[in-house]
Amino acid sequence: MRKTRRYQNVTKRFFRPEVIACLECGTRLRRYATLACRTIIRLDGAVRVTHCGYRCPNPACSAQKRSYRSAAADALALPGFTFGLDIVIAVGHLRLARHQTLDEVHQHLLERLSPLGLAISRREVLYLFEAYCTLLRAAQQAKEGPEWQAWLKQVEDNGGIIISIDGIQPDNGNETIYLVRDVLTGRLLCAENVTSSETEVIKALLRPVVALGVPVLAAISDAQRSLSGAIKALWPKVPHQLCQFHYLREASKLMYELDRTTRTSMRKTMQRPVRDTRDQLAHHLQAGAGSSRAKQEREQEHLQVLADYTLAIGTALNLEGRAPLEYPGIQAYDALADIDASLSELAKKGGL
């Protein structure tokens, strides 16, 4: 029997559709199913993804059976893949742009993932490179056969498509691969690796979508000006929503940097004294204390409680946040405040 793989330091994330109201009748959407629940390995760690599907609860709505998905969730990894899309792009970039061998790419990824307690096999790297090449050929996929006809039927039932445009760079300053999806069905419409993100380049990238001849209900992208200009030029009357994650991340950038500076200052001030105190407590715990057995046990118990407090302080100083809404400095401050309140309460009760 195959054992379930377990990962350390897994971040849990829940995804809901970016569209919150029915595009036909305007009724607020309601969750009807969990579309996916899986662990994805990314360059920044393992993520446990719960992807929720939503539908219109209005029985009189003509699009009641339309399923709304999260474009952000679909952008994390390809269907059926454990490793995230960022790793797929990194593999393709290392092979094609830097001309590294398969073994060199494998070693590079191991060095990136090992500090996170993660690993990747050489065979998996080969699979990911094949996936990268498939993405680049996605724009030329055959528009015929039963799968294509089934997708067209879904598009007809949905009344059109909602396009999501994501630009991914394996490393800053290098080529960007743009992926265009239909949010409602999750289908990848086209993919292209480009060295420029100008408006005309984006328009050329989106022309295969225009050529499909299907109605575009809405578009989702980040706030990149070239993307906004291309979408406005190709679909001037289509609603264009900015990705909420990108919007909030940019809006909170200054606050997040200030918070990180504060957290760094806290660590520089407190980390060394806390570490020294923990070492002293560990020495006393190992050496033992007190003359009588009862007194020795009591002192050992007190020392262990103090050691637990120092461990809690060290843990608080090393909390990691995630932009745009999780601030490590604020989290550390709140945790230290709770520890201080606990020590104060202990002192009032005549504790240690």
ZAMAR-448412 format. One record per residue (C-alpha): x, y, z; residue number from 1. Coordinates in pm, 1 decimal. Layout:
N
> c1	c2	c3	n
> X	Y	Z	NUM
...
This chain:
352
> c1	c2	c3	n
> 0.0	0.0	0.0	1
> 138.1	339.6	-98.5	2
> 215.2	562.4	200.1	3
> 99.3	922.7	211.1	4
> 396.2	1155.6	177.6	5
> 440.4	1398.3	465.6	6
> 610.5	1736.2	447.9	7
> 750.4	1971.9	710.2	8
> 636.3	2330.8	757.9	9
> 334.4	2308.6	528.2	10
> 142.7	2632.7	470.9	11
> -234.9	2592.5	441.1	12
> -413.3	2811.0	187.9	13
> -782.3	2826.9	91.6	14
> -883.7	2956.5	-249.3	15
> -1217.3	3094.0	-362.6	16
> -1309.4	3236.6	-703.6	17
> -1199.4	3593.3	-769.9	18
> -1550.8	3655.9	-902.0	19
> -1790.5	3681.4	-606.2	20
> -2118.5	3753.8	-787.1	21
> -2291.3	3570.6	-1071.3	22
> -2208.1	3730.8	-1404.1	23
> -2564.2	3670.7	-1528.2	24
> -2796.8	3774.3	-1245.3	25
> -2560.3	3937.7	-993.2	26
> -2649.9	3702.2	-706.3	27
> -2368.7	3639.5	-458.7	28
> -2207.2	3303.6	-532.7	29
> -2219.9	3016.3	-286.0	30
> -1975.9	2732.8	-227.1	31
> -2100.2	2398.9	-357.8	32
> -1794.0	2170.2	-362.8	33
> -1423.1	2130.3	-288.2	34
> -1264.4	2103.4	-631.5	35
> -920.4	2000.5	-507.4	36
> -734.3	1939.4	-183.6	37
> -365.4	1867.0	-241.2	38
> -10.5	1955.6	-137.9	39
> 202.0	2153.0	-385.5	40
> 579.3	2192.1	-355.8	41
> 700.0	2536.7	-456.7	42
> 1037.5	2709.6	-442.6	43
> 927.4	2888.0	-123.8	44
> 796.5	2574.9	52.1	45
> 513.3	2321.2	62.0	46
> 156.4	2451.0	36.7	47
> -160.3	2258.7	128.2	48
> -416.9	2392.9	-117.0	49
> -791.9	2369.8	-68.3	50
> -965.6	2488.3	-385.9	51
> -1336.5	2566.8	-341.0	52
> -1586.9	2575.1	-626.1	53
> -1877.8	2820.9	-625.6	54
> -2210.3	2840.5	-810.4	55
> -2502.8	3077.1	-833.7	56
> -2770.8	2977.5	-577.6	57
> -3049.0	3150.9	-772.2	58
> -3274.3	2873.7	-916.4	59
> -3407.9	3112.5	-1179.5	60
> -3060.0	3198.4	-1313.3	61
> -2979.5	3067.4	-1660.6	62
> -2617.6	3001.1	-1551.2	63
> -2699.4	2821.5	-1226.4	64
> -2484.2	2518.9	-1321.1	65
> -2180.8	2730.2	-1410.9	66
> -1887.1	2643.7	-1184.9	67
> -1661.1	2929.6	-1076.4	68
> -1296.5	2848.0	-998.4	69
> -1002.5	3039.4	-853.2	70
> -752.7	3155.9	-1113.8	71
> -487.2	3190.3	-842.1	72
> -530.9	2826.7	-734.1	73
> -505.2	2698.3	-1091.2	74
> -190.9	2906.2	-1139.7	75
> -1.4	2730.4	-858.9	76
> 49.7	2396.8	-1035.0	77
> -51.9	2201.0	-1341.4	78
> -326.5	1939.0	-1297.7	79
> -183.0	1614.1	-1161.0	80
> 154.9	1768.3	-1067.9	81
> 293.7	1782.9	-714.0	82
> 557.0	2042.6	-801.4	83
> 441.3	2397.8	-859.2	84
> 439.6	2592.9	-1180.4	85
> 727.5	2809.8	-1054.8	86
> 950.4	2499.9	-1043.8	87
> 834.4	2397.9	-1392.2	88
> 935.0	2741.7	-1522.2	89
> 1267.1	2728.9	-1336.5	90
> 1348.6	2390.9	-1495.3	91
> 1271.4	2521.2	-1844.4	92
> 1472.9	2837.8	-1789.3	93
> 1779.1	2649.9	-1661.8	94
> 1768.4	2404.6	-1952.6	95
> 1690.7	2640.0	-2241.1	96
> 1823.3	2979.7	-2132.2	97
> 2126.2	2874.6	-1928.2	98
> 2189.1	2553.9	-2124.7	99
> 2243.0	2348.1	-1810.3	100
> 2243.6	1968.4	-1821.2	101
> 1969.7	1766.3	-1655.1	102
> 2206.2	1679.7	-1368.2	103
> 2299.1	2045.7	-1319.3	104
> 1932.3	2145.5	-1308.3	105
> 1865.0	1865.7	-1058.8	106
> 2148.8	1979.9	-833.1	107
> 2036.2	2342.8	-854.2	108
> 1683.2	2252.9	-741.8	109
> 1810.5	2032.0	-460.6	110
> 2013.6	2324.6	-329.0	111
> 1703.0	2548.5	-342.2	112
> 1468.3	2296.7	-178.9	113
> 1687.9	2125.2	81.8	114
> 1684.9	2421.2	329.5	115
> 1303.8	2385.8	328.0	116
> 1322.3	2013.6	408.0	117
> 1210.8	1922.9	53.8	118
> 1367.0	1723.4	-230.3	119
> 1313.8	1635.3	-595.4	120
> 1427.5	1335.9	-800.4	121
> 1619.5	1349.1	-1126.4	122
> 1334.5	1172.3	-1307.9	123
> 1087.7	1432.6	-1177.7	124
> 1307.1	1708.8	-1323.1	125
> 1280.3	1537.6	-1662.1	126
> 900.5	1520.3	-1631.8	127
> 885.8	1890.1	-1540.9	128
> 1094.0	1986.2	-1843.3	129
> 856.0	1791.4	-2065.9	130
> 569.0	1983.0	-1903.7	131
> 749.6	2311.5	-1974.0	132
> 785.4	2222.4	-2343.2	133
> 417.3	2126.6	-2352.6	134
> 323.5	2468.1	-2214.3	135
> 520.5	2640.0	-2487.8	136
> 336.7	2434.1	-2748.7	137
> -2.0	2497.4	-2588.0	138
> -83.8	2779.3	-2827.7	139
> -59.6	2535.6	-3118.9	140
> -271.6	2260.7	-2963.3	141
> -515.8	2099.2	-3204.4	142
> -856.6	2262.0	-3209.1	143
> -1040.9	1944.9	-3294.9	144
> -1132.4	1608.5	-3147.7	145
> -1367.2	1510.5	-2862.3	146
> -1179.1	1705.0	-2591.6	147
> -1198.4	2025.2	-2790.5	148
> -1567.8	1972.7	-2864.7	149
> -1634.6	1898.8	-2496.4	150
> -1460.3	2220.8	-2399.2	151
> -1660.2	2419.7	-2654.4	152
> -1976.1	2269.4	-2503.5	153
> -1865.0	2386.9	-2158.0	154
> -1794.4	2733.6	-2295.0	155
> -2139.2	2741.8	-2453.6	156
> -2300.9	2638.9	-2123.4	157
> -2103.3	2906.8	-1938.6	158
> -2191.9	3171.0	-2192.2	159
> -1826.1	3242.6	-2267.8	160
> -1484.9	3245.3	-2098.7	161
> -1314.4	3446.2	-1825.2	162
> -950.0	3482.3	-1915.1	163
> -672.6	3492.4	-1657.4	164
> -327.3	3618.6	-1761.6	165
> -25.3	3532.9	-1547.3	166
> 335.2	3631.5	-1613.1	167
> 595.9	3415.7	-1438.4	168
> 970.8	3477.4	-1414.0	169
> 1194.2	3199.4	-1276.2	170
> 1442.1	3471.4	-1169.5	171
> 1427.8	3849.6	-1189.6	172
> 1561.6	3996.0	-1512.4	173
> 1506.4	3686.0	-1725.2	174
> 1247.7	3581.0	-1984.0	175
> 884.1	3574.5	-1876.3	176
> 638.8	3301.8	-1966.8	177
> 279.5	3421.1	-1995.6	178
> -0.9	3172.9	-1935.6	179
> -358.4	3245.6	-2043.2	180
> -636.3	3033.5	-1891.1	181
> -1011.2	3012.2	-1891.8	182
> -1100.0	3059.2	-1524.5	183
> -1437.7	2884.1	-1556.0	184
> -1302.3	2556.6	-1696.7	185
> -935.8	2575.6	-1596.2	186
> -824.3	2514.2	-1956.2	187
> -489.0	2655.6	-2064.1	188
> -556.9	2859.6	-2377.5	189
> -203.8	2961.6	-2472.6	190
> 147.9	3002.3	-2338.1	191
> 444.6	3195.7	-2467.4	192
> 798.1	3264.2	-2344.9	193
> 888.3	3626.8	-2424.6	194
> 1177.7	3862.8	-2357.0	195
> 960.4	4174.7	-2366.8	196
> 633.7	4260.6	-2190.7	197
> 531.4	4554.2	-2406.7	198
> 166.6	4603.4	-2498.7	199
> 212.1	4493.1	-2859.7	200
> 384.2	4172.8	-2746.3	201
> 96.0	4095.2	-2508.6	202
> -157.2	4167.0	-2785.0	203
> 23.2	3920.8	-3013.7	204
> 19.8	3667.2	-2729.2	205
> -358.5	3707.3	-2687.3	206
> -449.0	3690.4	-3056.3	207
> -497.8	3308.3	-3046.5	208
> -763.3	3368.2	-2778.8	209
> -933.6	3625.3	-3001.2	210
> -917.8	3377.4	-3288.0	211
> -1120.3	3124.1	-3087.2	212
> -1427.5	3334.6	-3159.4	213
> -1585.2	3270.3	-2819.3	214
> -1734.3	3545.8	-2599.4	215
> -1501.2	3685.5	-2333.6	216
> -1703.3	3764.3	-2021.2	217
> -1424.0	3919.0	-1814.7	218
> -1045.9	3931.7	-1768.7	219
> -824.6	3895.5	-1462.1	220
> -459.4	4004.4	-1441.1	221
> -216.1	4196.5	-1224.9	222
> -175.5	4574.5	-1251.5	223
> 93.1	4561.1	-1522.0	224
> 22.3	4848.1	-1761.5	225
> 102.5	4651.9	-2076.0	226
> -151.5	4384.7	-1975.9	227
> -420.1	4643.3	-1906.8	228
> -348.3	4817.2	-2237.4	229
> -361.4	4494.5	-2438.5	230
> -687.7	4380.1	-2277.6	231
> -847.9	4720.8	-2331.8	232
> -739.9	4723.1	-2695.4	233
> -865.1	4371.1	-2773.1	234
> -1181.1	4368.2	-2556.5	235
> -1271.6	4732.8	-2485.0	236
> -1612.7	4653.7	-2332.2	237
> -1505.8	4354.7	-2120.2	238
> -1478.5	4406.6	-1739.8	239
> -1114.3	4383.8	-1628.2	240
> -1051.2	4293.6	-1264.0	241
> -708.8	4325.1	-1106.3	242
> -587.6	4024.9	-908.6	243
> -663.4	4100.8	-544.2	244
> -345.5	3930.6	-423.5	245
> -120.5	4143.5	-644.4	246
> -316.8	4457.8	-559.1	247
> -291.0	4402.4	-183.4	248
> 74.7	4298.4	-207.4	249
> 168.4	4621.8	-383.8	250
> -46.9	4831.8	-149.5	251
> 115.0	4677.7	158.6	252
> 475.1	4671.7	30.8	253
> 594.9	4970.8	234.8	254
> 422.7	4844.7	549.6	255
> 559.8	4495.1	498.9	256
> 916.4	4621.9	453.7	257
> 886.9	4836.7	767.2	258
> 748.7	4540.7	960.8	259
> 1034.7	4319.1	841.7	260
> 1288.8	4582.1	949.7	261
> 1124.9	4594.7	1292.3	262
> 1133.3	4214.9	1322.7	263
> 1503.0	4211.9	1226.0	264
> 1578.2	4473.0	1492.5	265
> 1392.5	4268.5	1754.6	266
> 1591.1	3959.2	1664.0	267
> 1926.8	4141.3	1682.5	268
> 1838.6	4280.0	2026.2	269
> 1689.3	3969.7	2185.8	270
> 1816.2	3660.3	2007.8	271
> 2163.8	3646.0	2164.8	272
> 2048.5	3698.2	2529.1	273
> 1771.5	3442.7	2483.1	274
> 2016.9	3190.8	2338.6	275
> 2260.9	3245.7	2628.2	276
> 1980.8	3201.4	2881.2	277
> 1868.8	2878.3	2716.0	278
> 2226.3	2745.2	2728.5	279
> 2253.0	2828.1	3100.5	280
> 1921.8	2660.8	3177.2	281
> 2019.5	2352.9	2976.6	282
> 2346.1	2333.3	3175.2	283
> 2164.2	2356.9	3511.1	284
> 1905.0	2101.0	3402.3	285
> 2176.5	1858.6	3306.7	286
> 2383.8	1918.9	3620.9	287
> 2092.9	1905.7	3865.1	288
> 2041.0	2133.4	4166.9	289
> 1943.4	2136.1	4532.5	290
> 2054.7	1930.7	4831.1	291
> 1747.1	1722.2	4910.4	292
> 1567.1	1509.2	4652.3	293
> 1235.6	1696.5	4694.0	294
> 1403.3	2035.6	4656.8	295
> 1602.2	1913.5	4358.7	296
> 1288.3	1790.4	4179.5	297
> 1112.1	2120.8	4246.0	298
> 1404.5	2326.3	4115.4	299
> 1431.9	2103.6	3808.8	300
> 1062.3	2158.5	3743.4	301
> 1107.2	2537.5	3770.1	302
> 1409.6	2530.7	3541.7	303
> 1214.1	2332.7	3279.6	304
> 931.4	2587.9	3287.0	305
> 1183.6	2868.8	3232.2	306
> 1340.1	2671.6	2947.6	307
> 995.8	2640.6	2788.1	308
> 949.2	3016.6	2813.6	309
> 1284.2	3086.0	2644.9	310
> 1193.2	2839.5	2370.1	311
> 863.4	3023.2	2319.0	312
> 1049.5	3355.5	2293.7	313
> 1292.3	3211.9	2038.3	314
> 1003.3	3073.5	1835.6	315
> 824.9	3411.2	1840.4	316
> 1136.0	3587.5	1711.2	317
> 1157.8	3347.3	1417.0	318
> 796.5	3365.3	1301.9	319
> 765.6	3402.8	925.0	320
> 493.4	3607.6	760.0	321
> 353.2	3612.7	409.4	322
> 269.9	3924.8	213.8	323
> 29.9	4094.2	189.5	324
> -160.9	4025.4	512.6	325
> 70.3	3830.1	746.2	326
> 329.0	4055.1	914.6	327
> 603.7	3867.0	1102.8	328
> 697.0	4167.5	1316.6	329
> 339.7	4215.6	1440.8	330
> 300.8	3842.1	1495.1	331
> 624.6	3833.6	1696.3	332
> 518.0	4136.5	1902.7	333
> 180.3	3981.0	1982.7	334
> 342.3	3649.8	2077.5	335
> 598.3	3823.5	2302.4	336
> 318.0	4025.9	2462.9	337
> 134.5	3701.6	2544.7	338
> 452.5	3556.6	2696.8	339
> 504.8	3872.3	2903.3	340
> 143.7	3857.7	3026.8	341
> 188.8	3492.3	3119.8	342
> 506.5	3567.0	3318.5	343
> 337.4	3858.6	3493.7	344
> 41.9	3641.6	3590.1	345
> 280.1	3374.4	3716.1	346
> 462.3	3630.9	3931.4	347
> 134.7	3756.1	4081.5	348
> 46.3	3401.3	4187.4	349
> 382.9	3362.4	4358.6	350
> 518.8	3128.2	4095.8	351
> 877.6	3094.3	3985.0	352
